[in-house]
Amino acid sequence: MSNFNDFTFRQIEADTDIKPFDCGDPDLNGFLFDDAKKYLNEMLAVTYLLEDSQAQKTVAYYCLLNDKIELNPGEKSKWNKLNRNIPNNKRHHAYPAVKIGRLGVSKEYAHQNIGRMVLLQIKMIFSRMNLSGCRFITVDAYSQAVPFYEKCGFHSLSNKDENDTTLAMYFDLMYYKK
Ligand SMILES: CC(C)(COP(=O)(O)OP(=O)(O)OC[C@H]1O[C@@H](n2cnc3c(N)ncnc32)[C@H](O)[C@@H]1OP(=O)(O)O)[C@@H](O)C(=O)NCCC(=O)NCCS
């Protein structure tokens, strides 16, 4: 079992040498090697890497971008659940959020709690940084990853349709505020 503290964490820069990575999903692998720097350059998403201590392998990566979470009139019951934790006089039809655009853990390191620790790190940073208002984490979770996000405290924003390949989910950062 790997120890999360043994890994190095860094943000991708234009000249970052990206170490080998394979999470088993060609789109996620491709984004890291082909698109992450382009998104950074266009200020559309910032990518973070977790590397092994010798920096020989990419253990996991994720990218973040600003988002908002909005009332979908067709999903009132989901919205009511989300609103329950917000005082009446602060309730709106949209709230600020940070979106996990991509998240992948290397197959070699799967099922060692690394995905959970990565999410914990994002929760801690965004609940305490206070650089701008950010109440929720959002993600369009791949269907096969929905149970993972549920185990990490995320809820669905809409009712799942069997034909959908992704499900919009959220996490309320208020749980981690000091
Ligand atoms: C989904 C993914 C990020 C999970 O990362 P991970 O490091 O293997 O997950 P963790 O070990 O932290 O798992 C945390 C919990 O979620 C569960 N879990 C993880 N992946 C799961 C899955 N696909 N289905 C069901 N449960 C899952 C684990 O069993 C664990 O539960 P437990 O505490 O009861 O044992 C990783 O498998 C991955 O990169 N998959 C391919 C790409 C992908 O689907 N990314 C998500 C894009 S939205």
The ligand as an SDF file (V2000), in Angstrom:
LIG
                    3D

 48 50  0  0  0  0  0  0  0  0999 V2000
  -12.0540    6.2440  -10.3380 C   0  0  0  0  0  0  0  0  0  0  0  0
  -10.6310    6.4240   -9.8090 C   0  0  0  0  0  0  0  0  0  0  0  0
  -10.2380    7.8940   -9.8470 C   0  0  0  0  0  0  0  0  0  0  0  0
  -10.6020    5.9020   -8.3550 C   0  0  0  0  0  0  0  0  0  0  0  0
   -9.3030    6.0930   -7.8040 O   0  0  0  0  0  0  0  0  0  0  0  0
   -8.6910    5.0720   -6.7310 P   0  0  0  0  0  0  0  0  0  0  0  0
   -7.4640    5.6740   -6.1690 O   0  0  0  0  0  0  0  0  0  0  0  0
   -8.5570    3.7200   -7.3390 O   0  0  0  0  0  0  0  0  0  0  0  0
   -9.8650    5.0200   -5.6330 O   0  0  0  0  0  0  0  0  0  0  0  0
   -9.7140    4.8550   -4.0420 P   0  0  0  0  0  0  0  0  0  0  0  0
   -8.7880    3.7110   -3.7540 O   0  0  0  0  0  0  0  0  0  0  0  0
   -9.3840    6.1530   -3.4130 O   0  0  0  0  0  0  0  0  0  0  0  0
  -11.2080    4.4100   -3.6670 O   0  0  0  0  0  0  0  0  0  0  0  0
  -11.9940    5.0400   -2.6670 C   0  0  0  0  0  0  0  0  0  0  0  0
  -13.2530    4.1920   -2.4960 C   0  0  0  0  0  0  0  0  0  0  0  0
  -13.9860    4.1470   -3.7280 O   0  0  0  0  0  0  0  0  0  0  0  0
  -14.1310    2.7970   -4.1800 C   0  0  0  0  0  0  0  0  0  0  0  0
  -13.9840    2.7770   -5.6410 N   0  0  0  0  0  0  0  0  0  0  0  0
  -12.9650    3.2540   -6.3770 C   0  0  0  0  0  0  0  0  0  0  0  0
  -13.2100    3.0740   -7.6920 N   0  0  0  0  0  0  0  0  0  0  0  0
  -14.4130    2.4470   -7.7610 C   0  0  0  0  0  0  0  0  0  0  0  0
  -15.2160    1.9910   -8.8360 C   0  0  0  0  0  0  0  0  0  0  0  0
  -14.8360    2.1380  -10.1110 N   0  0  0  0  0  0  0  0  0  0  0  0
  -16.4050    1.3940   -8.5510 N   0  0  0  0  0  0  0  0  0  0  0  0
  -16.8150    1.2260   -7.2530 C   0  0  0  0  0  0  0  0  0  0  0  0
  -16.0910    1.6780   -6.1880 N   0  0  0  0  0  0  0  0  0  0  0  0
  -14.9200    2.2660   -6.4440 C   0  0  0  0  0  0  0  0  0  0  0  0
  -13.0250    2.0270   -3.4990 C   0  0  0  0  0  0  0  0  0  0  0  0
  -13.3450    0.6460   -3.3860 O   0  0  0  0  0  0  0  0  0  0  0  0
  -12.9510    2.7220   -2.1430 C   0  0  0  0  0  0  0  0  0  0  0  0
  -14.0260    2.2750   -1.3310 O   0  0  0  0  0  0  0  0  0  0  0  0
  -13.7890    1.6640    0.1540 P   0  0  0  0  0  0  0  0  0  0  0  0
  -13.2510    2.7670    0.9890 O   0  0  0  0  0  0  0  0  0  0  0  0
  -15.1460    1.2150    0.5750 O   0  0  0  0  0  0  0  0  0  0  0  0
  -12.8100    0.5660   -0.0210 O   0  0  0  0  0  0  0  0  0  0  0  0
   -9.6030    5.5580  -10.6170 C   0  0  0  0  0  0  0  0  0  0  0  0
   -9.9900    4.2060  -10.5720 O   0  0  0  0  0  0  0  0  0  0  0  0
   -9.4570    5.9790  -12.0730 C   0  0  0  0  0  0  0  0  0  0  0  0
   -8.6360    6.8380  -12.3800 O   0  0  0  0  0  0  0  0  0  0  0  0
  -10.2510    5.3500  -12.9720 N   0  0  0  0  0  0  0  0  0  0  0  0
  -10.1480    5.5800  -14.4150 C   0  0  0  0  0  0  0  0  0  0  0  0
  -10.5320    6.9930  -14.7940 C   0  0  0  0  0  0  0  0  0  0  0  0
  -11.8400    7.4900  -14.2130 C   0  0  0  0  0  0  0  0  0  0  0  0
  -12.8920    6.8370  -14.2670 O   0  0  0  0  0  0  0  0  0  0  0  0
  -11.7780    8.7130  -13.6570 N   0  0  0  0  0  0  0  0  0  0  0  0
  -12.9270    9.4310  -13.1130 C   0  0  0  0  0  0  0  0  0  0  0  0
  -13.3030   10.4880  -14.1280 C   0  0  0  0  0  0  0  0  0  0  0  0
  -14.7810   11.3270  -13.6360 S   0  0  0  0  0  0  0  0  0  0  0  0
  1  2  1  0
  2  3  1  0
  2  4  1  0
  2 36  1  0
  4  5  1  0
  5  6  1  0
  6  7  2  0
  6  8  1  0
  6  9  1  0
  9 10  1  0
 10 11  2  0
 10 12  1  0
 10 13  1  0
 13 14  1  0
 14 15  1  0
 15 16  1  0
 15 30  1  0
 16 17  1  0
 17 18  1  0
 17 28  1  0
 18 19  1  0
 18 27  1  0
 19 20  2  0
 20 21  1  0
 21 22  1  0
 21 27  2  0
 22 23  1  0
 22 24  2  0
 24 25  1  0
 25 26  2  0
 26 27  1  0
 28 29  1  0
 28 30  1  0
 30 31  1  0
 31 32  1  0
 32 33  2  0
 32 34  1  0
 32 35  1  0
 36 37  1  0
 36 38  1  0
 38 39  2  0
 38 40  1  0
 40 41  1  0
 41 42  1  0
 42 43  1  0
 43 44  2  0
 43 45  1  0
 45 46  1  0
 46 47  1  0
 47 48  1  0
M  END
$$$$
